[in-house]
Amino acid sequence: MTAPRSSGPALAVVGATGAVGSVLLQILSQRADVWGDIRLIASPRSAGRVLAVRGEETEVIALTEDAFDGFGKGDIVLFLTPAEVSARWAPVVTARGAVVVDQSAAFREDPEVPLVVPEVNGHAVRIRPRGIVAGPDCVTAAMIAALGALHAEYGLADLAVSSYQAASAAGRAGSEALRRQLSLVAGSSLGEQTGDVRRAVGEDTGPFAAPLALNVVPWSGELREGGWSSHELAVRAETRRILGLESLPVAVTCVQVPVVTGHSLTVRARFEREVDAGHAREILEAAPGVVLVDDPEAGEFPTPADAAGTDPAWVGRVRGSLDDSRSLEFFVCADNLRKGAALNATQISELIAGEFA
């Protein structure tokens, strides 16, 4: 393996050729360079590909035990892989003394693995008994910086959210499925009669439970008890963990929408004391990782098309509830591949690297 080019810790990116991996490599080239060797790892079928990172051409190697040769204390391995891959390989890495940053669901509910969004609970990365730090689901990540800032001021007591999730959350398969479906319905009068969109799209709806073009699909994840989806329950559990509110009442409805990149959420948050919408806007303007765009009179509010390709969560439509002086309602968008995954994982990795500087 190539010797480290600097005294910085080594970083391995497992899943470097996926949709999130591609974004992460861009981010590594844009942020301050704190790394020594950067190793790119993927499945055997992707081994041998050459990708650019920090302006250098780097060959992707196959995921095997040998891929982690030379990694030890002070080094970081970042997993952008399905949960089963992370669960299999993370212990291999930690046994060598390196720290794992995992973006899958494999460890998010493990009490010995901190679940971290740096703008909200970055201090939690330092306590990692298993040598693993997890990042949240991309829906949770989209709203939690704004919600955390408001919680710090008012004390969150109750939460209800609906998500409007982009196709790219399902990886390249999701984006490709949406684009294919859009090509099948473009220029038509479809969407006016029962079943006409389904007939045009056909049986292959990709990773979605129904056609996504000209449609919204109120489902994401796998069925759980009581009619909830696994994705909805994950957002509930992750919000509680990150904010340290184990018994917070949370209601979530996850909806897939025909957007390529950028998750959006409507949020109704009830707090322990009365909320002033003007002061809430001031809090959000000052919150790290948040940009406030909130002038409906001028037609200014965030949309996922504006958030795509950017780092922050974009918040707007901030208003006090008409029926409850302790409740605030707002809309938030964020790039699900960047802040929802790649950027958050990079920020976590940089915090850990700072411990060994």
Secondary structure, DSSP 8 states (H G I E B T S, - for coil): ----SSSS--EEEETTTSHHHHHHHHHHHHS----S-EEEEE-GGGTT-EEEETTEEEE-EESSGGGGTT--TT-EEEE-S-HHHHHHHHHHHHTTT-EEEE-SSSSTT-TTS-B--HHHHGGGGG--TTSEEE---HHHHHHHHHHHHHHHHH-EEEEEEEEEE-GGGGHHHHHHHHHHHHHHHTTS-TTSSTTHHHHHH-S--TTSSS--TT--B---S-B-GGG-BHHHHHHHHHHHHHHT-TT--EEEEEEE-S-SS-EEEEEEEEESS---HHHHHHHHHHSTTEEE--BGGGTB---HHHHTT-SSEEEEEEEE-SS-TTEEEEEEEE-TTIIIIIHHHHHHHHHHHHHT-
